[in-house]
């Protein structure tokens, strides 16, 4: 049998004639380890290293049926492990190639030994994402579905998982194809006008084109806006705790994440850097950040900490402004209030276990907070109610509007290119430029959508995309 190992073309692109192999489960002690093979020699490699207990010929195995047997080194005859093997013949497999999975006992050594044995018999190690890349190159999925695979693997909330499954099912690809159809229809109409008239603007035939184009532009603008708003699905809803020194920010941070993550002392200015922790609450990933206290100080380290605080506040989706309930407002409290103007804010009056000083009504004037919560970070009083409020706001950030299927920065980038080309098309029609310029811009708009799907394929973009995948996926 001809070996495929280490063959690459002169440009370093992956050769689909190679047979690839990867460990599809993390290395380490576990119940099961899986070695996955894909490519033209998958079945013949299995035939060389696997002896089924049924004495059947490997090439005659039924599709998608598990067979028990032994993995054997054909050179020495040594039995490496008892295992299960399954064939998934082309084109009914993940990659649309012949695919083999060997399920052996978990543990780094047996999995690695079988992996090496497969390479010795003709396969090459698969780079990260190579199986999904082949599924894309072989036409089983488009590029949006390939991205959805990675998002499913990394999903950290119910909403992110549901969105990724919709994209994997092809919903985004179908939407993009419909948009390309609309562009083709506009091109056909404009071409017809070009054949029979020198200009269309101002005529009864030109007005419907401009109206349809305006509606199309509005639809894509709305899709981009929705997509920007739901970045929290792929990232996290950022909650930043802010306040002057010694109001209990770090104690509250520890209480919110239910662990002693930050050192708490009576010394002002203990926290000098940003400390973050991410939790899944209410189906949303929420990243809590504890910040350096707001105060006038000559300490250069504290000043750097406060600079980081200001930067972190700018990126926050929600700010928890903490005051000491037992003390009157100070200059540092009012400085914080000025910093938070125009930002989404919950006001927390900490140290509710001490004598009360603040009157809630007056605080609304300074902080313009959505809600005020009285808590004691030390005893836990009011913390659960505060968590419910935070979770509710994080969930509401996506409620009340349709979810966008555009889920990645790459997709948004090319969708903006499409939008820009459509806007230029409208300008061409309104400003009485030659109509062939409108056709050129519409070609650019369609090309932008094609790049999202993967019709306009760029090896560098694909390399970047698939390099973020797990090995074996």
QUIQUITA-V210900 format. One record per residue. RES is the residue in one letter. PSI is psi in degrees with one decimal (NA if undefined). NEAR is the number of other C-alpha atoms within 12 Angstrom. Layout:
# QUIQUITA-V210900
res=RES psi=PSI near=NEAR
res=RES psi=PSI near=NEAR
This chain:
# QUIQUITA-V210900
res=X psi=134.1 near=16
res=X psi=130.5 near=16
res=X psi=143.5 near=22
res=X psi=-8.9 near=28
res=X psi=134.0 near=24
res=X psi=11.9 near=20
res=X psi=129.6 near=22
res=X psi=146.1 near=16
res=X psi=175.6 near=12
res=X psi=-24.2 near=8
res=X psi=-1.1 near=10
res=X psi=4.5 near=12
res=X psi=153.7 near=19
res=X psi=140.1 near=29
res=X psi=119.4 near=24
res=X psi=-8.7 near=30
res=X psi=-9.8 near=27
res=X psi=151.5 near=33
res=X psi=126.9 near=43
res=X psi=155.7 near=50
res=X psi=147.2 near=47
res=X psi=155.1 near=40
res=X psi=117.0 near=42
res=X psi=-2.0 near=33
res=X psi=150.8 near=29
res=X psi=141.0 near=22
res=X psi=143.2 near=25
res=X psi=175.9 near=18
res=X psi=130.1 near=15
res=X psi=175.0 near=18
res=X psi=-42.4 near=17
res=X psi=141.9 near=25
res=X psi=141.8 near=35
res=X psi=129.4 near=36
res=X psi=124.5 near=46
res=X psi=135.6 near=45
res=X psi=139.8 near=49
res=X psi=136.4 near=49
res=X psi=179.8 near=41
res=X psi=-24.7 near=31
res=X psi=11.7 near=35
res=X psi=-49.0 near=43
res=X psi=-40.0 near=39
res=X psi=-33.6 near=30
res=X psi=-45.0 near=44
res=X psi=-38.7 near=49
res=X psi=-32.0 near=32
res=X psi=-30.8 near=27
res=X psi=-1.4 near=38
res=X psi=130.4 near=44
res=X psi=101.0 near=32
res=X psi=145.1 near=28
res=X psi=-24.2 near=18
res=X psi=-7.4 near=15
res=X psi=13.9 near=16
res=X psi=156.6 near=16
res=X psi=131.8 near=19
res=X psi=-41.2 near=30
res=X psi=-13.9 near=25
res=X psi=5.2 near=19
res=X psi=145.4 near=25
res=X psi=150.3 near=18
res=X psi=140.4 near=23
res=X psi=25.4 near=19
res=X psi=133.4 near=18
res=X psi=135.0 near=22
res=X psi=133.3 near=32
res=X psi=143.8 near=24
res=X psi=-162.9 near=29
res=X psi=140.0 near=31
res=X psi=124.4 near=38
res=X psi=139.7 near=28
res=X psi=110.8 near=27
res=X psi=-19.9 near=22
res=X psi=-45.5 near=12
res=X psi=-17.3 near=11
res=X psi=4.1 near=14
res=X psi=134.8 near=18
res=X psi=121.4 near=21
res=X psi=-34.7 near=27
res=X psi=154.7 near=31
res=X psi=136.5 near=28
res=X psi=170.1 near=33
res=X psi=143.0 near=29
res=X psi=144.6 near=39
res=X psi=139.2 near=36
res=X psi=140.6 near=37
res=X psi=95.3 near=30
res=X psi=150.0 near=29
res=X psi=141.0 near=24
res=X psi=9.8 near=21
res=X psi=62.5 near=18
res=X psi=174.0 near=29
res=X psi=-39.9 near=34
res=X psi=-5.5 near=36
res=X psi=18.0 near=27
res=X psi=172.5 near=35
res=X psi=125.4 near=38
res=X psi=138.2 near=38
res=X psi=138.0 near=50
res=X psi=132.0 near=42
res=X psi=120.4 near=49
res=X psi=108.3 near=36
res=X psi=-176.0 near=37
res=X psi=142.5 near=29
res=X psi=158.6 near=28
res=X psi=140.6 near=23
res=X psi=-43.3 near=23
res=X psi=-51.9 near=20
res=X psi=-38.5 near=32
res=X psi=-46.4 near=38
res=X psi=-36.7 near=29
res=X psi=-42.3 near=30
res=X psi=-39.9 near=44
res=X psi=-46.8 near=41
res=X psi=-37.2 near=25
res=X psi=-40.1 near=35
res=X psi=-40.5 near=44
res=X psi=-41.2 near=33
res=X psi=-23.2 near=27
res=X psi=18.9 near=34
res=X psi=-6.7 near=34
res=X psi=168.4 near=39
res=X psi=149.9 near=35
res=X psi=136.7 near=36
res=X psi=130.6 near=38
res=X psi=168.9 near=25
res=X psi=133.5 near=28
res=X psi=7.5 near=34
res=X psi=-33.7 near=42
res=X psi=-43.4 near=45
res=X psi=-35.7 near=42
res=X psi=-42.8 near=49
res=X psi=-35.7 near=39
res=X psi=-38.1 near=33
res=X psi=-49.7 near=31
res=X psi=-30.2 near=28
res=X psi=6.0 near=25
res=X psi=11.2 near=22
res=X psi=-35.2 near=26
res=X psi=159.7 near=33
res=X psi=-179.0 near=36
res=X psi=-30.7 near=41
res=X psi=-37.6 near=46
res=X psi=-35.1 near=37
res=X psi=-43.0 near=43
res=X psi=-35.4 near=49
res=X psi=-33.4 near=39
res=X psi=-46.5 near=37
res=X psi=-38.9 near=36
res=X psi=-33.6 near=35
res=X psi=-43.2 near=29
res=X psi=-39.1 near=23
res=X psi=3.6 near=21
res=X psi=137.7 near=27
res=X psi=15.0 near=30
res=X psi=160.8 near=29
res=X psi=-41.4 near=22
res=X psi=-41.7 near=32
res=X psi=-39.6 near=35
res=X psi=-43.1 near=26
res=X psi=-42.4 near=23
res=X psi=-43.9 near=36
res=X psi=-37.8 near=36
res=X psi=-36.1 near=27
res=X psi=-42.6 near=28
res=X psi=-39.9 near=35
res=X psi=-33.5 near=29
res=X psi=-8.9 near=23
res=X psi=8.2 near=26
res=X psi=-41.6 near=26
res=X psi=-42.5 near=35
res=X psi=-40.7 near=32
res=X psi=-41.3 near=24
res=X psi=-44.4 near=26
res=X psi=-37.4 near=36
res=X psi=-38.3 near=25
res=X psi=-41.0 near=18
res=X psi=-38.8 near=32
res=X psi=-35.2 near=31
res=X psi=-39.1 near=21
res=X psi=-39.6 near=26
res=X psi=-43.0 near=37
res=X psi=-37.7 near=23
res=X psi=-42.0 near=21
res=X psi=-40.8 near=36
res=X psi=-41.9 near=30
res=X psi=-40.8 near=21
res=X psi=-45.9 near=28
res=X psi=-37.4 near=38
res=X psi=-38.4 near=26
res=X psi=-41.2 near=21
res=X psi=-37.5 near=26
res=X psi=-36.7 near=24
res=X psi=-25.9 near=14
res=X psi=-5.2 near=13
res=X psi=149.1 near=17
res=X psi=-25.4 near=20
res=X psi=156.6 near=27
res=X psi=-22.6 near=30
res=X psi=134.5 near=27
res=X psi=-15.0 near=16
res=X psi=164.3 near=16
res=X psi=-21.7 near=13
res=X psi=-27.9 near=20
res=X psi=-31.5 near=28
res=X psi=-42.7 near=20
res=X psi=-35.1 near=19
res=X psi=-47.1 near=32
res=X psi=-37.8 near=29
res=X psi=-45.6 near=19
res=X psi=-38.6 near=22
res=X psi=-41.5 near=36
res=X psi=-42.0 near=24
res=X psi=-40.6 near=20
res=X psi=-45.0 near=29
res=X psi=-44.5 near=30
res=X psi=-39.4 near=18
res=X psi=-43.8 near=21
res=X psi=-38.1 near=33
res=X psi=-43.9 near=25
res=X psi=-38.3 near=24
res=X psi=-41.3 near=29
res=X psi=-42.1 near=31
res=X psi=-46.3 near=24
res=X psi=-40.3 near=26
res=X psi=-41.5 near=31
res=X psi=-40.2 near=27
res=X psi=-29.0 near=29
res=X psi=18.1 near=35
res=X psi=-24.5 near=31
res=X psi=-24.4 near=34
res=X psi=-40.7 near=40
res=X psi=-22.8 near=34
res=X psi=-121.2 near=28
res=X psi=152.7 near=35
res=X psi=119.5 near=40
res=X psi=116.2 near=35
res=X psi=119.3 near=42
res=X psi=128.9 near=45
res=X psi=124.3 near=48
res=X psi=155.2 near=50
res=X psi=174.0 near=48
res=X psi=175.3 near=36
res=X psi=147.4 near=37
res=X psi=26.0 near=32
res=X psi=-7.2 near=46
res=X psi=25.4 near=45
res=X psi=-48.0 near=47
res=X psi=-36.4 near=46
res=X psi=-40.4 near=36
res=X psi=-42.5 near=48
res=X psi=-48.1 near=42
res=X psi=-38.0 near=28
res=X psi=-38.7 near=31
res=X psi=-37.9 near=43
res=X psi=-0.6 near=30
res=X psi=38.5 near=21
res=X psi=156.8 near=15
res=X psi=80.0 near=17
res=X psi=-30.3 near=23
res=X psi=140.7 near=29
res=X psi=131.9 near=23
res=X psi=122.8 near=25
res=X psi=172.2 near=16
res=X psi=-7.5 near=14
res=X psi=124.4 near=14
res=X psi=140.1 near=25
res=X psi=19.8 near=34
res=X psi=-45.5 near=28
res=X psi=119.6 near=40
res=X psi=-1.8 near=29
res=X psi=174.4 near=27
res=X psi=126.7 near=33
res=X psi=128.4 near=30
res=X psi=151.1 near=25
res=X psi=139.0 near=28
res=X psi=133.1 near=26
res=X psi=154.3 near=27
res=X psi=114.8 near=29
res=X psi=126.9 near=28
res=X psi=31.5 near=22
res=X psi=4.0 near=25
res=X psi=142.9 near=34
res=X psi=122.5 near=33
res=X psi=124.8 near=36
res=X psi=114.5 near=35
res=X psi=138.7 near=41
res=X psi=126.1 near=41
res=X psi=138.0 near=48
res=X psi=165.7 near=46
res=X psi=146.6 near=41
res=X psi=145.4 near=41
res=X psi=118.2 near=41
res=X psi=159.0 near=29
res=X psi=126.1 near=21
res=X psi=151.5 near=19
res=X psi=-2.7 near=11
res=X psi=116.2 near=14
res=X psi=-30.1 near=13
res=X psi=-43.8 near=17
res=X psi=-37.3 near=26
res=X psi=-40.0 near=22
res=X psi=-39.4 near=23
res=X psi=-41.5 near=28
res=X psi=-31.6 near=34
res=X psi=-40.6 near=22
res=X psi=-36.0 near=27
res=X psi=-46.7 near=35
res=X psi=-41.7 near=29
res=X psi=-41.6 near=20
res=X psi=-38.8 near=31
res=X psi=-35.7 near=35
res=X psi=-30.4 near=22
res=X psi=-0.4 near=21
res=X psi=143.4 near=30
res=X psi=-28.3 near=35
res=X psi=138.9 near=37
res=X psi=132.0 near=45
res=X psi=103.9 near=45
res=X psi=118.9 near=50
res=X psi=128.3 near=47
res=X psi=157.3 near=46
res=X psi=110.6 near=36
res=X psi=-23.0 near=33
res=X psi=0.7 near=22
res=X psi=153.7 near=20
res=X psi=161.1 near=21
res=X psi=142.2 near=27
res=X psi=174.5 near=22
res=X psi=-39.4 near=16
res=X psi=-36.5 near=26
res=X psi=-44.6 near=33
res=X psi=-32.6 near=24
res=X psi=-42.9 near=23
res=X psi=-43.1 near=36
res=X psi=-39.4 near=34
res=X psi=-37.8 near=20
res=X psi=-26.9 near=28
res=X psi=3.9 near=35
res=X psi=130.2 near=21
res=X psi=3.4 near=18
res=X psi=150.7 near=26
res=X psi=124.8 near=30
res=X psi=137.5 near=35
res=X psi=134.4 near=35
res=X psi=127.1 near=41
res=X psi=122.5 near=43
res=X psi=101.7 near=43
res=X psi=167.6 near=42
res=X psi=43.9 near=33
res=X psi=-12.9 near=28
res=X psi=-6.8 near=20
res=X psi=173.2 near=20
res=X psi=140.2 near=15
res=X psi=140.7 near=20
res=X psi=-48.1 near=21
res=X psi=145.4 near=25
res=X psi=119.4 near=17
res=X psi=-39.3 near=24
res=X psi=-40.1 near=14
res=X psi=-26.0 near=15
res=X psi=-31.9 near=29
res=X psi=-34.3 near=22
res=X psi=-39.3 near=16
res=X psi=-41.9 near=25
res=X psi=-17.4 near=35
res=X psi=44.9 near=26
res=X psi=152.3 near=29
res=X psi=-39.5 near=23
res=X psi=159.1 near=26
res=X psi=131.5 near=31
res=X psi=129.4 near=35
res=X psi=126.2 near=34
res=X psi=169.8 near=36
res=X psi=105.9 near=35
res=X psi=-26.8 near=36
res=X psi=-43.2 near=25
res=X psi=-17.8 near=19
res=X psi=-3.0 near=25
res=X psi=128.5 near=24
res=X psi=-4.2 near=26
res=X psi=-41.2 near=30
res=X psi=-40.0 near=23
res=X psi=-37.6 near=20
res=X psi=-42.8 near=30
res=X psi=-41.9 near=32
res=X psi=-40.1 near=17
res=X psi=-43.7 near=27
res=X psi=-46.3 near=42
res=X psi=-41.2 near=29
res=X psi=-42.1 near=21
res=X psi=-40.4 near=28
res=X psi=-42.3 near=35
res=X psi=-39.8 near=29
res=X psi=-17.6 near=20
res=X psi=-19.6 near=27
res=X psi=-12.0 near=27
res=X psi=157.2 near=16
res=X psi=-0.8 near=9
res=X psi=154.9 near=16
res=X psi=138.7 near=17
res=X psi=138.1 near=30
res=X psi=142.4 near=34
res=X psi=-12.4 near=42
res=X psi=110.7 near=44
res=X psi=-6.7 near=42
res=X psi=160.9 near=35
res=X psi=-34.5 near=21
res=X psi=-45.5 near=26
res=X psi=-41.6 near=35
res=X psi=-38.0 near=30
res=X psi=-49.7 near=21
res=X psi=-27.5 near=29
res=X psi=-34.2 near=39
res=X psi=-35.9 near=32
res=X psi=-41.7 near=30
res=X psi=-44.9 near=36
res=X psi=-43.2 near=36
res=X psi=-41.4 near=24
res=X psi=-37.3 near=32
res=X psi=-39.4 near=44
res=X psi=-39.9 near=28
res=X psi=-36.0 near=28
res=X psi=-44.4 near=38
res=X psi=-40.8 near=34
res=X psi=-40.4 near=22
res=X psi=-43.9 near=27
res=X psi=-38.5 near=37
res=X psi=-33.0 near=25
res=X psi=11.4 near=17
res=X psi=37.6 near=19
res=X psi=166.1 near=20
res=X psi=138.6 near=24
res=X psi=-20.7 near=35
res=X psi=-21.9 near=24
res=X psi=-35.5 near=25
res=X psi=-40.9 near=38
res=X psi=-39.0 near=32
res=X psi=-45.4 near=24
res=X psi=-36.4 near=32
res=X psi=-34.4 near=40
res=X psi=-42.5 near=29
res=X psi=-39.4 near=31
res=X psi=-44.8 near=39
res=X psi=-36.0 near=37
res=X psi=-36.6 near=31
res=X psi=-42.6 near=34
res=X psi=-37.9 near=43
res=X psi=-33.9 near=33
res=X psi=-33.9 near=33
res=X psi=-45.1 near=42
res=X psi=-33.4 near=40
res=X psi=5.5 near=33
res=X psi=-40.4 near=25
res=X psi=94.5 near=19
res=X psi=129.3 near=21
res=X psi=116.5 near=18
res=X psi=-38.6 near=20
res=X psi=-43.1 near=13
res=X psi=-43.5 near=20
res=X psi=-41.0 near=34
res=X psi=-43.2 near=21
res=X psi=-43.3 near=16
res=X psi=-52.4 near=31
res=X psi=-19.0 near=33
res=X psi=-17.1 near=24
res=X psi=-7.1 near=25
res=X psi=165.7 near=29
res=X psi=151.7 near=27
res=X psi=133.6 near=28
res=X psi=0.6 near=37
res=X psi=NA near=38
